[in-house]
Amino acid sequence: MAWLEAGTGWPVILLHAFPLNAGMWRPQLEAVPEGWRFIAPDFRGFGATRALDRKMGLPPEDGSQGIDQYAADIGDFMDCLKLDDAVIAGLSMGGYVAFAMYRQAPARFNGLVLADTRPQADTPAGRDGRAAMRERLAREGTRAVADQMLPKLLSPRAHAEDAALVARVRGMIEDAEPPGVDAAIVAMMKRPDSTDDLPRIACATLVLVGEADEITPIADAQAMQAAIPRSTLTVVPGAGHLSNLERPDAFGKTLADFLLARL
Ligand code: MLT
């Protein structure tokens, strides 16, 4: 796997959203709190991990792996970095992977951050939407995925006032390779419901949600937080689904406060 990292100290693994890449964590990598090491891998099929696979002549993803495979990859990645445990932080699809990881290896969690995500599996309507997105991706490529997702990934404020951010997110989506995007859609469609696991999450947990998140709204974050024993919830003012990109200062301060309490 390829990854970005910054800082030295206790590790935090940052798991990216769909269909982005580790680059979405740049604002956090540029402001790592003292005593921490932020590590942001690209999931299989995405970003520099896919570029490495291509260099080594490995074929693109074929859609056969599920969300458990993405989680197992992170476990292998931690082994390679010789990390027994870490704070695991996932945003949206990154959160789905974190739930799967928690089922596989709870002892590796030195804390959990769940940002703009939800434990539920897809609804039947949600699965139909994903099937339609796969068809669009096959026909029109990642630009069509960007067209479809961008209105919901960022808040109306960001769309009106922050053309640079909109362009950055669009660029990450359009740069993704269709087989990796398709495989992730299939994995998300098939992912299990993690709701029953929430009361068993024993580590300290921070739940974050953008105030204007349309994909995983505040009510979902509140219900999720209420079910996790040692958890707190912070609403990121004014942010949409990609709350870490829209409000890096507020997101970063909440994350830093959570981490400082762990030291
Ligand atoms: C994400 O941001 O990772 C996606 O919106 C998740 C999803 O489509 O369920």
Boltz pocket constraint, residues with backbone or C-beta under 6 A from the ligand:
constraints:
  - pocket:
      binder: B
      contacts: [[A, 16], [A, 17], [A, 18], [A, 19], [A, 91], [A, 92], [A, 93], [A, 94], [A, 116], [A, 188], [A, 215], [A, 241]]
      max_distance: 6.0
